[in-house]
Every structure is written in structure tokens, then in C-alpha cells.
């Protein structure tokens, strides 16, 4: 019997927490709620969840610090809940490794759909490929083990970073618009394309010898990005 995925909801608004819990449980998830950032870290450490729904405005320590500490513990998927218009916090959260975000007020149905999508991408196979191992210079991506290496050393990637890298490597020399990557990797037909920009920057920091002068993740001015397999 497959155990239902466990979601840790971190929000100090009892109404939001109750609604989110009800929708997620109705969708078949096991849900635990906490209202404090430090408690969230303690619970995630003691019993790692499959995904965290994290509000950024929390008592004690804020959601950004919680995200930072969670990322130091394990690559658990994180969906952030942000105040509408807080673009700076969204960008910082994505920089810290959050997989997705929703601005309040949000639809509980959309949140449930995002949770399913993030978990599916984190645990399931990526798009079909003729090869389970992708190679480009000293970069090696093993689809089956969900691992990426540079010169033999393991690269610590979030699930979304891994998917973006694998997708680009499967289409070398093809220039993608940010909107195309947002739909192909995130599954969004619309959204903030700065999400793609942040993830590309993070990938460069992890796979490029000199992120300021990337060899693999090239910017195509006026278009977007392409992967060079040199």
C-alpha cells in the first residue's frame, strides 16, 4: 500500500491553515500544521515531510529564514505563500531554493494543484528520453538516479533546478524563451518569468566554473536561454 505524501503547512493564520488543510486532506494528503518558524524547523528535522507549504510572514523567524534552514537540512520541496506584490521576497525565496510560490489571496484548489505538480516532478520520472544519462563537457545528469555531477562531484540541485538543467540539456543549442521554459518545466501557461531567471542564475552558480562567463547556460539576448554542450 502506497503511503500518502505528507505535507507540512506553516502559517500563523488559523483560517488559512484550516482551509489549506481541508483541501489537501480531501486530495488525499496527510497534513500537519504549525504556526511558528522555529517549530516548523524542529518538526521538519524530527520527521521530514514530503513537501512544505510555507508562509513568509511568521512570528519568531520569518519564512525566508525557515526556507534557508530547511534547504540546509535536505532538498525538501517548498511552496511559498507570499503577500500580493512582494516581488522581492519571492525572488529571495526562489534564490534560497523554493520550488514554487503563490501570492495571497490564493485559490485553495490552485494550491492543491501546485502541491501535486511539485511532488510529481520531485518524485516521478522526467519527460521521456532516449538516454537516462545526459553528458555535456564535465556535466553529467543521471535521470534514473536524479543526480547531477560536475567533474565527478555531486551537484546539490533542487528538484526544479534538476528538471530545468535536464530539459535544456535534452535540447542543446535550442534557444528558449522564458515563457516556454516556464510552461515546459513548471507547467505554468502564465506566470512571473523572473522565476526562470532566478533558477538559471542559481544553476550557473552550481555548474559553471565562472558563472559570470557561462560556458553552458548561455543568454540569448532578446530571446531567453540555450544550453551549449561544448
Secondary structure, DSSP 8 states (H G I E B T S, - for coil): -----EEEEE-S-HHHHHHHHHHHHHTT-EEEEESBHHHHHHHHHHS--SEEEEES--BSS-HHHHHHHHHHH---EEEEEEETT-HHHHHHHHHHT--EEEEES--HHHHHHHHHHHHHHHHS--S--S-SEEEETTEEEETTTTEEEETTEE----HHHHHHHHHHHHTTT--EEHHHHIIIII--SS--THHHHHHHHHHHHHH-SSGGG-SSEEEETTTEEEE---
